[in-house]
């Protein structure tokens, strides 16, 4: 909470996406990134034809993207106000905490939302829900409890057409208290595997040849505190 309150300095900051087309643009944008890497906050740098760069621009650098090196690139605003975006995320998490326990209604704000950050409790509830829905290819394992008695959960995902021993792939996320994005990304990865098995040829072939052990929230106490 104290960290969030200090983010008032982000008021007016924007996140832009720079879409890359031809090879010449890739070279120019790569040079721009190199020149400004100590001034701007780069969220992603896919520096190849058809790729994109996401960058947070502080309000006092608002005109920096008019640099000639970016001439001809497709520039769009992804987040108009970073601070307001963070406030909305926090409001969503508070709604999760205040909502009643009945999770069945689709409009219930306690339901896990894949387009925003969720609480530690909501994340663990979603793991239980997914394990129940896809019980033929999943297994939940509790590998311990935290200092505040929160379960530390690992989800195993494996296909039903395996033959013999298969390699194990370990994935973990949320090791650090403020590592929100990795928890969210890991949950999307889990859902992609589960929804893709039997419907996506690549996902199906992968799950029939390897087993995943995924720990999306390694530090639930820290995550809940932050």
Z-matrix of the N, CA and C atoms (Angstrom, degrees):
N
C 1 1.458
C 2 1.520 1 110.60
N 3 1.329 2 116.92 1 -43.81
C 4 1.456 3 119.28 2 178.75
C 5 1.523 4 110.34 3 -63.05
N 6 1.359 5 116.02 4 -39.90
C 7 1.462 6 119.27 5 178.03
C 8 1.518 7 109.95 6 -60.05
N 9 1.343 8 116.75 7 -43.93
C 10 1.456 9 120.61 8 -177.97
C 11 1.524 10 110.65 9 -63.13
N 12 1.330 11 116.97 10 -41.58
C 13 1.458 12 120.30 11 -177.82
C 14 1.528 13 111.44 12 -64.39
N 15 1.343 14 116.51 13 -26.14
C 16 1.458 15 119.07 14 179.77
C 17 1.525 16 112.09 15 -78.89
N 18 1.353 17 118.70 16 -7.41
C 19 1.447 18 120.92 17 -175.07
C 20 1.517 19 113.03 18 -80.10
N 21 1.332 20 118.53 19 8.95
C 22 1.456 21 120.35 20 179.31
C 23 1.520 22 111.34 21 -59.36
N 24 1.326 23 117.19 22 -21.16
C 25 1.461 24 119.73 23 179.35
C 26 1.525 25 111.20 24 -68.49
N 27 1.335 26 118.20 25 -14.71
C 28 1.455 27 121.65 26 178.94
C 29 1.527 28 112.04 27 -84.34
N 30 1.338 29 118.24 28 -0.89
C 31 1.455 30 121.40 29 -178.74
C 32 1.519 31 109.41 30 -56.98
N 33 1.326 32 116.57 31 123.98
C 34 1.456 33 121.11 32 178.96
C 35 1.509 34 114.83 33 89.64
N 36 1.335 35 118.72 34 -10.66
C 37 1.466 36 120.62 35 176.08
C 38 1.525 37 109.14 36 -67.20
N 39 1.322 38 116.41 37 144.35
C 40 1.457 39 121.82 38 -179.51
C 41 1.523 40 110.23 39 -122.79
N 42 1.331 41 115.86 40 154.36
C 43 1.457 42 121.26 41 172.10
C 44 1.520 43 107.76 42 -111.50
N 45 1.335 44 115.60 43 122.95
C 46 1.455 45 122.36 44 -179.64
C 47 1.525 46 110.17 45 -109.02
N 48 1.326 47 115.21 46 151.04
C 49 1.467 48 121.10 47 170.51
C 50 1.531 49 108.09 48 -112.79
N 51 1.330 50 115.41 49 127.40
C 52 1.455 51 122.22 50 176.07
C 53 1.529 52 106.70 51 -106.45
N 54 1.329 53 116.80 52 108.67
C 55 1.464 54 121.48 53 -179.17
C 56 1.528 55 109.40 54 -85.49
N 57 1.323 56 115.66 55 136.22
C 58 1.464 57 121.37 56 -176.62
C 59 1.522 58 110.54 57 -105.32
N 60 1.328 59 114.97 58 136.81
C 61 1.453 60 120.97 59 178.25
C 62 1.510 61 111.80 60 -111.53
N 63 1.305 62 115.98 61 -99.35
C 64 1.468 63 121.33 62 -175.60
C 65 1.525 64 111.86 63 -73.85
N 66 1.346 65 114.85 64 167.25
C 67 1.463 66 120.84 65 -174.80
C 68 1.530 67 112.63 66 -60.59
N 69 1.339 68 117.25 67 -35.06
C 70 1.466 69 120.06 68 -179.18
C 71 1.522 70 110.74 69 -62.23
N 72 1.332 71 117.29 70 -37.02
C 73 1.465 72 120.66 71 178.09
C 74 1.518 73 110.71 72 -65.65
N 75 1.323 74 116.41 73 -38.21
C 76 1.461 75 120.13 74 179.53
C 77 1.519 76 110.15 75 -60.01
N 78 1.325 77 117.15 76 -44.53
C 79 1.460 78 121.02 77 179.15
C 80 1.511 79 112.41 78 -63.33
N 81 1.341 80 116.26 79 -44.19
C 82 1.469 81 120.05 80 -178.96
C 83 1.525 82 111.46 81 -66.45
N 84 1.338 83 116.85 82 -43.57
C 85 1.461 84 119.93 83 -179.42
C 86 1.525 85 110.42 84 -67.77
N 87 1.325 86 117.74 85 -37.25
C 88 1.467 87 120.65 86 176.61
C 89 1.525 88 110.40 87 -60.01
N 90 1.319 89 116.52 88 -40.42
C 91 1.464 90 120.49 89 178.43
C 92 1.526 91 110.55 90 -66.48
N 93 1.340 92 116.46 91 -40.54
C 94 1.466 93 120.52 92 178.39
C 95 1.530 94 110.80 93 -62.55
N 96 1.325 95 116.59 94 -43.86
C 97 1.465 96 120.67 95 178.97
C 98 1.521 97 110.13 96 -60.74
N 99 1.314 98 117.02 97 -43.40
C 100 1.462 99 120.76 98 -179.86
C 101 1.524 100 111.25 99 -62.11
N 102 1.322 101 116.50 100 -39.92
C 103 1.467 102 120.96 101 -177.34
C 104 1.528 103 112.59 102 -72.89
N 105 1.322 104 117.79 103 -26.00
C 106 1.472 105 120.93 104 -172.31
C 107 1.525 106 113.62 105 -115.28
N 108 1.329 107 117.72 106 8.72
C 109 1.474 108 119.76 107 -173.73
C 110 1.519 109 113.05 108 -63.20
N 111 1.324 110 118.52 109 -23.11
C 112 1.459 111 121.12 110 178.23
C 113 1.529 112 112.59 111 -92.84
N 114 1.349 113 116.65 112 -1.08
C 115 1.460 114 121.49 113 -178.62
C 116 1.522 115 112.14 114 -110.07
N 117 1.327 116 115.61 115 -34.98
C 118 1.458 117 120.62 116 -174.57
C 119 1.525 118 110.53 117 -113.75
N 120 1.324 119 115.98 118 161.99
C 121 1.468 120 122.45 119 -178.06
C 122 1.526 121 108.20 120 -105.97
N 123 1.342 122 116.34 121 102.59
C 124 1.460 123 120.81 122 -177.06
C 125 1.521 124 110.06 123 -87.26
N 126 1.326 125 115.72 124 123.11
C 127 1.454 126 121.77 125 -178.76
C 128 1.525 127 111.55 126 -91.18
N 129 1.309 128 117.40 127 -32.29
C 130 1.467 129 121.18 128 174.53
C 131 1.521 130 108.54 129 -153.25
N 132 1.321 131 116.22 130 144.51
C 133 1.466 132 121.55 131 179.89
C 134 1.524 133 108.90 132 -136.94
N 135 1.321 134 116.57 133 81.76
C 136 1.460 135 121.88 134 175.98
C 137 1.522 136 107.58 135 -92.65
N 138 1.334 137 115.02 136 83.88
C 139 1.454 138 121.55 137 -171.21
C 140 1.524 139 110.88 138 -89.16
N 141 1.330 140 115.08 139 76.16
C 142 1.464 141 121.44 140 176.42
C 143 1.524 142 107.67 141 -154.61
N 144 1.330 143 117.15 142 165.02
C 145 1.464 144 121.01 143 179.35
C 146 1.532 145 109.82 144 -58.57
N 147 1.322 146 116.26 145 127.80
C 148 1.450 147 121.27 146 -177.11
C 149 1.521 148 113.67 147 86.28
N 150 1.331 149 117.35 148 -3.14
C 151 1.456 150 121.19 149 179.71
C 152 1.520 151 111.92 150 -86.88
N 153 1.325 152 115.85 151 -168.31
C 154 1.457 153 119.85 152 179.48
C 155 1.526 154 109.77 153 -155.77
N 156 1.318 155 114.44 154 162.68
C 157 1.463 156 122.40 155 176.07
C 158 1.518 157 107.66 156 -124.78
N 159 1.342 158 117.08 157 127.66
C 160 1.462 159 121.88 158 173.81
C 161 1.518 160 108.11 159 -106.48
N 162 1.308 161 116.82 160 128.79
C 163 1.465 162 120.41 161 -174.48
C 164 1.521 163 110.44 162 -141.44
N 165 1.333 164 115.27 163 134.62
C 166 1.473 165 120.88 164 174.22
C 167 1.519 166 108.49 165 -89.02
N 168 1.335 167 115.48 166 125.47
C 169 1.464 168 121.53 167 -176.38
C 170 1.525 169 108.84 168 -112.99
N 171 1.342 170 118.04 169 114.95
C 172 1.470 171 119.91 170 176.26
C 173 1.522 172 110.74 171 -60.90
N 174 1.311 173 116.07 172 152.30
C 175 1.467 174 119.85 173 -174.89
C 176 1.521 175 112.55 174 -60.16
N 177 1.344 176 118.04 175 -30.60
C 178 1.458 177 119.39 176 -178.97
C 179 1.522 178 112.31 177 -77.60
N 180 1.344 179 118.20 178 -5.09
C 181 1.458 180 122.17 179 173.63
C 182 1.528 181 110.92 180 -112.15
N 183 1.324 182 117.10 181 25.80
C 184 1.462 183 121.58 182 -169.56
C 185 1.532 184 113.24 183 -57.25
N 186 1.316 185 117.93 184 -31.45
C 187 1.460 186 120.43 185 -176.81
C 188 1.517 187 114.47 186 -91.33
N 189 1.330 188 117.41 187 4.05
C 190 1.457 189 119.69 188 -172.25
C 191 1.528 190 112.99 189 -68.65
N 192 1.329 191 116.94 190 -24.14
C 193 1.459 192 119.53 191 -177.99
C 194 1.529 193 113.12 192 -80.39
N 195 1.325 194 116.99 193 2.76
C 196 1.465 195 120.52 194 172.89
C 197 1.518 196 111.55 195 -86.58
N 198 1.323 197 116.35 196 7.80
C 199 1.465 198 122.02 197 178.87
C 200 1.541 199 110.11 198 -55.96
N 201 1.347 200 118.32 199 137.91
C 202 1.470 201 121.56 200 179.35
C 203 1.530 202 113.85 201 -55.77
N 204 1.326 203 117.37 202 -26.34
C 205 1.459 204 119.75 203 179.71
C 206 1.529 205 111.88 204 -63.92
N 207 1.332 206 117.01 205 -21.83
C 208 1.459 207 120.91 206 -179.12
C 209 1.520 208 112.22 207 -98.13
N 210 1.318 209 116.95 208 7.27
C 211 1.458 210 121.02 209 -179.13
C 212 1.533 211 110.83 210 -60.67
N 213 1.321 212 116.34 211 131.33
C 214 1.456 213 121.16 212 177.85
C 215 1.508 214 114.72 213 88.62
N 216 1.321 215 118.42 214 -8.12
C 217 1.469 216 120.37 215 178.62
C 218 1.533 217 110.07 216 -81.06
N 219 1.301 218 115.68 217 157.38
C 220 1.462 219 121.89 218 178.41
C 221 1.529 220 107.93 219 -89.92
N 222 1.324 221 116.34 220 110.02
C 223 1.465 222 122.49 221 -174.82
C 224 1.522 223 109.42 222 -109.35
N 225 1.338 224 117.47 223 128.94
C 226 1.467 225 121.25 224 178.70
C 227 1.520 226 109.38 225 -139.19
N 228 1.337 227 115.68 226 155.97
C 229 1.463 228 122.06 227 178.71
C 230 1.524 229 108.67 228 -92.26
N 231 1.337 230 117.65 229 122.03
C 232 1.465 231 122.04 230 178.29
C 233 1.525 232 111.28 231 -93.10
N 234 1.323 233 117.14 232 -39.96
C 235 1.467 234 122.06 233 176.68
C 236 1.522 235 107.07 234 -132.11
N 237 1.326 236 116.50 235 119.94
C 238 1.460 237 120.08 236 -174.08
C 239 1.521 238 112.56 237 -77.06
N 240 1.329 239 117.15 238 -30.53
C 241 1.469 240 121.45 239 -179.90
C 242 1.524 241 107.65 240 -147.63
N 243 1.328 242 117.27 241 108.70
C 244 1.462 243 121.66 242 -175.11
C 245 1.523 244 111.05 243 -61.87
N 246 1.319 245 117.21 244 -41.34
C 247 1.461 246 120.09 245 -177.27
C 248 1.532 247 111.16 246 -65.62
N 249 1.335 248 117.03 247 -41.76
C 250 1.456 249 120.10 248 178.00
C 251 1.527 250 110.49 249 -66.32
N 252 1.335 251 117.02 250 -35.95
C 253 1.462 252 121.32 251 176.45
C 254 1.529 253 110.57 252 -61.22
N 255 1.339 254 117.21 253 -43.59
C 256 1.461 255 121.03 254 178.20
C 257 1.527 256 111.26 255 -65.69
N 258 1.331 257 116.36 256 -39.34
C 259 1.465 258 119.72 257 178.63
C 260 1.528 259 110.47 258 -61.76
N 261 1.325 260 116.90 259 -41.36
C 262 1.458 261 120.27 260 -179.75
C 263 1.527 262 110.61 261 -66.03
N 264 1.341 263 116.96 262 -37.50
C 265 1.457 264 119.71 263 176.29
C 266 1.525 265 110.82 264 -62.08
N 267 1.341 266 116.95 265 -42.79
C 268 1.455 267 120.47 266 179.87
C 269 1.529 268 111.06 267 -66.67
N 270 1.329 269 117.21 268 -37.80
C 271 1.467 270 119.92 269 177.78
C 272 1.522 271 110.06 270 -62.76
N 273 1.342 272 116.20 271 -40.37
C 274 1.452 273 119.77 272 178.68
C 275 1.517 274 112.25 273 -62.63
N 276 1.342 275 117.08 274 -40.47
C 277 1.460 276 120.62 275 179.27
C 278 1.525 277 110.93 276 -67.74
N 279 1.343 278 117.60 277 -36.19
C 280 1.468 279 119.58 278 177.71
C 281 1.522 280 110.72 279 -67.86
N 282 1.351 281 117.02 280 -35.57
C 283 1.465 282 119.41 281 177.48
C 284 1.518 283 110.72 282 -63.63
N 285 1.323 284 117.24 283 -36.73
C 286 1.472 285 121.08 284 176.33
C 287 1.520 286 110.41 285 -57.93
N 288 1.339 287 116.45 286 -43.14
C 289 1.461 288 120.59 287 -175.67
C 290 1.524 289 112.21 288 -70.60
N 291 1.349 290 116.93 289 -33.64
C 292 1.458 291 120.26 290 -175.08
C 293 1.525 292 113.11 291 -85.32
N 294 1.327 293 117.13 292 -18.43
C 295 1.465 294 120.12 293 -172.72
C 296 1.521 295 111.05 294 -69.68
N 297 1.349 296 118.28 295 154.54
C 298 1.463 297 121.35 296 177.58
C 299 1.512 298 111.43 297 -67.00
N 300 1.310 299 116.45 298 168.48
C 301 1.454 300 122.00 299 -173.01
C 302 1.518 301 114.22 300 -73.27
N 303 1.341 302 118.75 301 -17.92
C 304 1.462 303 120.10 302 -177.20
C 305 1.517 304 110.11 303 -72.35
N 306 1.341 305 116.59 304 115.51
C 307 1.459 306 122.42 305 -174.81
C 308 1.523 307 112.70 306 -100.74
N 309 1.315 308 117.66 307 3.16
C 310 1.460 309 118.81 308 -169.65
C 311 1.524 310 113.10 309 -75.43
N 312 1.306 311 117.30 310 -34.68
C 313 1.451 312 120.75 311 -177.07
C 314 1.517 313 110.36 312 -70.00
N 315 1.329 314 117.87 313 131.07
C 316 1.463 315 121.28 314 -175.93
C 317 1.517 316 112.44 315 -65.62
N 318 1.330 317 118.66 316 -23.56
C 319 1.458 318 120.01 317 179.79
C 320 1.517 319 111.66 318 -88.98
N 321 1.325 320 117.32 319 -2.74
C 322 1.455 321 120.85 320 -179.57
C 323 1.523 322 110.21 321 -65.24
N 324 1.336 323 119.17 322 123.27
C 325 1.456 324 120.63 323 -177.45
C 326 1.519 325 114.00 324 -67.86
N 327 1.355 326 117.94 325 -8.01
C 328 1.461 327 119.09 326 176.10
C 329 1.521 328 111.83 327 -76.56
N 330 1.323 329 118.42 328 -16.50
C 331 1.446 330 120.64 329 179.58
C 332 1.523 331 109.74 330 -65.44
N 333 1.313 332 115.47 331 144.95
C 334 1.463 333 120.40 332 -179.00
C 335 1.524 334 109.51 333 -66.11
N 336 1.315 335 116.22 334 134.82
C 337 1.463 336 121.55 335 -179.74
C 338 1.523 337 108.72 336 -118.14
N 339 1.316 338 116.03 337 123.00
C 340 1.457 339 121.05 338 -176.27
C 341 1.522 340 113.15 339 -82.20
N 342 1.317 341 117.24 340 0.41
C 343 1.465 342 120.44 341 179.30
C 344 1.520 343 112.25 342 -107.84
N 345 1.334 344 117.72 343 11.11
C 346 1.458 345 120.16 344 177.75
C 347 1.528 346 108.85 345 -151.43
N 348 1.328 347 116.28 346 170.06
C 349 1.459 348 120.64 347 174.76
C 350 1.527 349 109.26 348 -75.64
N 351 1.325 350 116.03 349 139.21
C 352 1.453 351 122.11 350 -178.13
C 353 1.521 352 110.20 351 -117.53
N 354 1.324 353 116.53 352 161.74
C 355 1.459 354 120.88 353 178.93
C 356 1.524 355 110.21 354 -71.29
N 357 1.331 356 115.94 355 165.89
C 358 1.467 357 120.86 356 177.24
C 359 1.529 358 110.29 357 -61.74
N 360 1.337 359 116.79 358 -42.18
C 361 1.468 360 120.51 359 -179.54
C 362 1.519 361 111.10 360 -64.03
N 363 1.346 362 117.16 361 -42.04
C 364 1.462 363 120.49 362 179.79
C 365 1.523 364 110.99 363 -65.35
N 366 1.328 365 116.53 364 -37.01
C 367 1.465 366 120.75 365 178.92
C 368 1.516 367 110.46 366 -64.10
N 369 1.322 368 117.16 367 -44.50
C 370 1.459 369 119.76 368 -179.58
C 371 1.529 370 111.33 369 -69.20
N 372 1.335 371 117.60 370 -36.40
C 373 1.463 372 119.34 371 175.37
C 374 1.526 373 111.15 372 -61.67
N 375 1.334 374 116.40 373 -38.41
C 376 1.454 375 119.80 374 179.84
C 377 1.522 376 111.40 375 -66.66
N 378 1.320 377 117.68 376 -35.50
C 379 1.466 378 120.47 377 175.49
C 380 1.521 379 111.01 378 -61.66
N 381 1.330 380 117.01 379 -44.23
C 382 1.462 381 120.53 380 177.73
C 383 1.529 382 111.05 381 -63.65
N 384 1.324 383 116.65 382 -39.76
C 385 1.467 384 120.13 383 179.55
C 386 1.521 385 110.88 384 -64.45
N 387 1.333 386 116.80 385 -45.18
C 388 1.459 387 120.81 386 -179.92
C 389 1.528 388 111.09 387 -64.42
N 390 1.340 389 115.96 388 -40.73
C 391 1.464 390 119.36 389 179.70
C 392 1.522 391 111.05 390 -63.27
N 393 1.317 392 116.85 391 -35.71
C 394 1.462 393 120.61 392 178.11
C 395 1.529 394 111.37 393 -71.38
N 396 1.327 395 116.25 394 -39.01
C 397 1.467 396 120.44 395 -178.51
C 398 1.527 397 112.05 396 -71.53
N 399 1.335 398 116.30 397 -36.61
C 400 1.464 399 121.04 398 -177.04
C 401 1.534 400 109.93 399 -115.69
N 402 1.325 401 115.57 400 49.14
C 403 1.460 402 119.36 401 -173.45
C 404 1.523 403 113.63 402 -68.28
N 405 1.347 404 117.81 403 -13.63
C 406 1.463 405 119.60 404 179.20
C 407 1.522 406 113.05 405 -78.58
N 408 1.350 407 117.66 406 -18.92
C 409 1.473 408 119.78 407 -178.05
C 410 1.528 409 112.75 408 -126.30
N 411 1.333 410 118.28 409 5.84
C 412 1.461 411 120.22 410 -178.44
C 413 1.520 412 111.68 411 -126.01
N 414 1.313 413 114.59 412 158.94
C 415 1.459 414 122.13 413 172.97
C 416 1.522 415 107.77 414 -149.39
N 417 1.316 416 117.15 415 127.92
C 418 1.463 417 121.38 416 177.94
C 419 1.527 418 109.57 417 -96.00
N 420 1.339 419 115.03 418 134.58
C 421 1.458 420 121.50 419 179.76
C 422 1.525 421 108.26 420 -127.51
N 423 1.314 422 117.21 421 129.12
C 424 1.456 423 121.42 422 172.35
C 425 1.525 424 108.11 423 -91.29
N 426 1.331 425 115.77 424 119.06
C 427 1.464 426 119.79 425 -177.00
C 428 1.528 427 111.80 426 -99.45
N 429 1.339 428 116.31 427 9.52
C 430 1.461 429 120.27 428 178.40
C 431 1.509 430 110.91 429 147.77
N 432 1.320 431 115.18 430 -177.97
C 433 1.458 432 121.61 431 176.20
C 434 1.522 433 109.19 432 -128.52
N 435 1.317 434 115.48 433 155.30
C 436 1.454 435 120.98 434 -178.27
C 437 1.529 436 110.50 435 -85.10
N 438 1.320 437 115.64 436 178.98
C 439 1.466 438 121.70 437 177.78
C 440 1.527 439 110.73 438 -58.53
N 441 1.359 440 116.22 439 -34.78
C 442 1.466 441 120.66 440 -179.93
C 443 1.532 442 111.56 441 -97.15
N 444 1.319 443 115.84 442 23.10
C 445 1.467 444 122.76 443 173.09
C 446 1.524 445 114.15 444 64.03
N 447 1.310 446 117.67 445 30.34
C 448 1.457 447 120.73 446 172.02
C 449 1.528 448 108.24 447 -90.17
N 450 1.333 449 118.11 448 138.85
C 451 1.464 450 119.70 449 179.36
C 452 1.524 451 111.34 450 -71.28
N 453 1.316 452 116.07 451 145.37
C 454 1.467 453 122.48 452 173.17
C 455 1.524 454 106.26 453 -105.66
N 456 1.325 455 115.90 454 111.98
C 457 1.457 456 121.42 455 -167.07
C 458 1.526 457 111.45 456 -109.68
N 459 1.319 458 115.51 457 138.03
C 460 1.457 459 122.76 458 171.72
C 461 1.523 460 107.68 459 -118.86
N 462 1.324 461 116.34 460 133.98
C 463 1.461 462 120.50 461 175.55
C 464 1.524 463 108.98 462 -106.53
N 465 1.307 464 115.53 463 123.22
C 466 1.459 465 120.85 464 172.54
C 467 1.526 466 108.78 465 -92.75
N 468 1.321 467 115.98 466 134.82
C 469 1.463 468 121.53 467 178.52
C 470 1.524 469 107.78 468 -128.54
N 471 1.314 470 116.60 469 126.11
C 472 1.464 471 120.82 470 -179.18
C 473 1.520 472 109.16 471 -149.34
N 474 1.331 473 116.04 472 147.55
C 475 1.453 474 120.56 473 179.47
C 476 1.521 475 112.06 474 -74.21
N 477 1.300 476 115.37 475 166.77
C 478 1.467 477 120.81 476 -178.32
C 479 1.526 478 112.36 477 -92.92
N 480 1.330 479 118.04 478 -5.88
C 481 1.465 480 121.04 479 -176.99
C 482 1.525 481 112.13 480 -109.88
N 483 1.332 482 116.62 481 29.26
C 484 1.466 483 120.29 482 178.83
C 485 1.527 484 110.28 483 -73.66
N 486 1.316 485 114.82 484 149.17
C 487 1.474 486 120.56 485 174.60
C 488 1.516 487 108.56 486 -126.17
N 489 1.311 488 118.01 487 115.46
C 490 1.452 489 122.04 488 178.64
C 491 1.522 490 113.03 489 72.98
N 492 1.316 491 115.14 490 -161.55
C 493 1.457 492 121.61 491 -179.88
C 494 1.524 493 110.58 492 -73.21
N 495 1.321 494 116.07 493 141.90
C 496 1.465 495 121.04 494 178.48
C 497 1.527 496 108.23 495 -129.80
N 498 1.344 497 118.18 496 156.14
C 499 1.472 498 120.77 497 177.56
C 500 1.524 499 111.48 498 -63.85
N 501 1.319 500 115.33 499 152.49
C 502 1.463 501 122.00 500 176.95
C 503 1.520 502 109.02 501 -107.50
N 504 1.313 503 116.48 502 131.07
C 505 1.468 504 122.58 503 176.10
C 506 1.519 505 107.63 504 -110.75
N 507 1.342 506 116.73 505 120.16
C 508 1.465 507 121.93 506 -179.97
C 509 1.528 508 109.67 507 -98.54
N 510 1.328 509 116.63 508 132.89
C 511 1.467 510 122.57 509 177.52
C 512 1.520 511 107.74 510 -132.16
N 513 1.341 512 117.26 511 128.98
C 514 1.464 513 119.19 512 173.67
C 515 1.515 514 110.46 513 -133.27
N 516 1.306 515 115.47 514 159.57
C 517 1.465 516 122.09 515 -177.54
C 518 1.518 517 108.77 516 -153.25
N 519 1.330 518 115.88 517 166.67
C 520 1.457 519 120.50 518 176.86
C 521 1.513 520 113.80 519 69.36
N 522 1.333 521 117.18 520 34.35
C 523 1.467 522 120.17 521 179.55
C 524 1.526 523 111.25 522 -69.77
N 525 1.318 524 116.43 523 -37.93
C 526 1.466 525 121.18 524 -178.73
C 527 1.523 526 110.17 525 -101.70
N 528 1.305 527 117.27 526 150.19
C 529 1.463 528 122.50 527 -171.70
C 530 1.527 529 112.64 528 -56.97
N 531 1.326 530 117.44 529 -41.22
C 532 1.471 531 120.48 530 -175.47
C 533 1.522 532 112.76 531 -97.16
N 534 1.300 533 115.79 532 17.16
C 535 1.459 534 121.18 533 -177.55
C 536 1.534 535 109.83 534 -85.90
N 537 1.317 536 116.74 535 57.23
C 538 1.465 537 121.27 536 -174.13
C 539 1.521 538 112.36 537 -64.25
N 540 1.333 539 116.69 538 -41.55
C 541 1.470 540 119.77 539 -171.01
C 542 1.523 541 111.77 540 -64.76
N 543 1.346 542 117.83 541 -33.10
C 544 1.462 543 118.06 542 -178.54
C 545 1.524 544 111.31 543 -70.51
N 546 1.336 545 116.96 544 -33.96
C 547 1.472 546 120.34 545 176.53
C 548 1.529 547 109.57 546 -63.80
N 549 1.330 548 116.32 547 -47.55
C 550 1.465 549 120.62 548 179.64
C 551 1.529 550 111.09 549 -61.76
N 552 1.339 551 116.52 550 -43.54
C 553 1.468 552 120.45 551 -179.58
C 554 1.523 553 111.19 552 -64.60
N 555 1.320 554 116.33 553 -39.25
C 556 1.460 555 120.96 554 -179.58
C 557 1.527 556 111.06 555 -65.67
N 558 1.320 557 117.34 556 -38.62
C 559 1.456 558 120.22 557 178.84
C 560 1.529 559 111.02 558 -67.07
N 561 1.320 560 116.99 559 -37.09
C 562 1.466 561 120.00 560 175.67
C 563 1.528 562 109.89 561 -64.90
N 564 1.338 563 116.69 562 -40.00
C 565 1.464 564 121.15 563 177.83
C 566 1.532 565 110.78 564 -60.70
N 567 1.331 566 116.53 565 -44.87
C 568 1.462 567 120.66 566 178.29
C 569 1.519 568 110.77 567 -59.64
N 570 1.328 569 116.23 568 -48.15
C 571 1.470 570 119.28 569 -178.96
C 572 1.525 571 111.50 570 -62.72
N 573 1.343 572 116.56 571 -37.75
C 574 1.463 573 120.16 572 178.86
C 575 1.523 574 111.39 573 -61.84
N 576 1.336 575 116.44 574 -42.24
C 577 1.463 576 120.00 575 178.37
C 578 1.525 577 111.02 576 -64.61
N 579 1.323 578 116.51 577 -46.46
C 580 1.457 579 120.22 578 -175.43
C 581 1.528 580 111.96 579 -67.22
N 582 1.325 581 116.74 580 -44.27
C 583 1.459 582 119.82 581 -179.65
C 584 1.523 583 111.39 582 -72.32
N 585 1.330 584 116.62 583 -26.17
C 586 1.455 585 119.88 584 -176.53
C 587 1.514 586 114.58 585 -83.12
N 588 1.343 587 116.82 586 -20.87
C 589 1.465 588 118.15 587 -177.56
C 590 1.525 589 110.20 588 -68.47
N 591 1.320 590 115.15 589 122.16
C 592 1.454 591 120.70 590 -178.08
C 593 1.509 592 114.08 591 89.10
N 594 1.347 593 117.73 592 -11.63
C 595 1.465 594 120.85 593 178.95
C 596 1.524 595 112.09 594 -120.43
N 597 1.315 596 117.80 595 -26.14
C 598 1.462 597 122.89 596 178.28
C 599 1.532 598 107.93 597 -115.03
N 600 1.317 599 116.40 598 122.68
C 601 1.475 600 120.70 599 -173.66
C 602 1.521 601 111.77 600 -61.94
N 603 1.325 602 117.60 601 -39.44
C 604 1.472 603 119.93 602 -177.94
C 605 1.525 604 111.61 603 -69.28
N 606 1.343 605 116.28 604 -43.93
C 607 1.462 606 119.92 605 178.84
C 608 1.532 607 110.05 606 -64.19
N 609 1.315 608 116.44 607 -42.57
C 610 1.466 609 120.44 608 -179.24
C 611 1.523 610 111.19 609 -61.93
N 612 1.333 611 116.60 610 -46.05
C 613 1.468 612 120.28 611 179.90
C 614 1.525 613 110.78 612 -63.40
N 615 1.336 614 116.89 613 -38.06
C 616 1.459 615 120.60 614 -178.97
C 617 1.528 616 111.07 615 -66.58
N 618 1.334 617 117.37 616 -45.90
C 619 1.466 618 120.40 617 -177.78
C 620 1.524 619 112.58 618 -71.82
N 621 1.329 620 117.15 619 -19.57
C 622 1.463 621 120.15 620 175.17
C 623 1.529 622 111.99 621 -84.02
N 624 1.340 623 116.30 622 -7.93
C 625 1.468 624 119.08 623 -177.73
C 626 1.527 625 113.47 624 -118.15
N 627 1.340 626 118.26 625 -15.52
C 628 1.463 627 121.84 626 176.87
C 629 1.530 628 109.07 627 -139.74
N 630 1.320 629 116.10 628 159.91
C 631 1.465 630 121.75 629 173.81
C 632 1.523 631 108.25 630 -113.56
N 633 1.332 632 116.49 631 135.67
C 634 1.457 633 121.96 632 177.83
C 635 1.530 634 109.65 633 -102.63
N 636 1.318 635 115.34 634 136.35
C 637 1.458 636 122.10 635 168.99
C 638 1.526 637 105.89 636 -118.96
N 639 1.321 638 116.41 637 112.05
C 640 1.464 639 121.17 638 -169.70
C 641 1.521 640 110.23 639 -120.17
N 642 1.317 641 115.36 640 125.36
C 643 1.465 642 122.74 641 178.23
C 644 1.526 643 107.51 642 -115.01
N 645 1.333 644 118.12 643 91.53
C 646 1.463 645 119.65 644 -172.74
C 647 1.525 646 115.07 645 -75.88
N 648 1.341 647 117.08 646 -16.62
C 649 1.470 648 120.27 647 -177.20
C 650 1.526 649 108.68 648 -138.75
N 651 1.332 650 115.18 649 82.45
C 652 1.459 651 120.34 650 -175.35
C 653 1.522 652 112.78 651 -73.33
N 654 1.327 653 117.33 652 -24.24
C 655 1.454 654 121.69 653 -176.10
C 656 1.530 655 109.71 654 -129.46
N 657 1.329 656 118.31 655 68.25
C 658 1.473 657 119.61 656 -175.63
C 659 1.528 658 114.26 657 -62.51
N 660 1.327 659 118.08 658 -31.74
C 661 1.481 660 119.43 659 177.49
C 662 1.530 661 110.95 660 -63.72
N 663 1.319 662 115.70 661 -49.32
C 664 1.470 663 119.46 662 179.81
C 665 1.509 664 112.65 663 -62.79
N 666 1.336 665 115.34 664 -41.73
C 667 1.469 666 120.34 665 179.58
C 668 1.529 667 110.41 666 -62.40
N 669 1.327 668 116.68 667 -45.75
C 670 1.465 669 120.42 668 179.40
C 671 1.528 670 111.11 669 -63.07
N 672 1.335 671 117.46 670 -38.24
C 673 1.470 672 121.71 671 -179.03
C 674 1.523 673 110.81 672 -66.38
N 675 1.346 674 116.42 673 -38.40
C 676 1.470 675 119.02 674 -176.03
C 677 1.526 676 111.96 675 -79.47
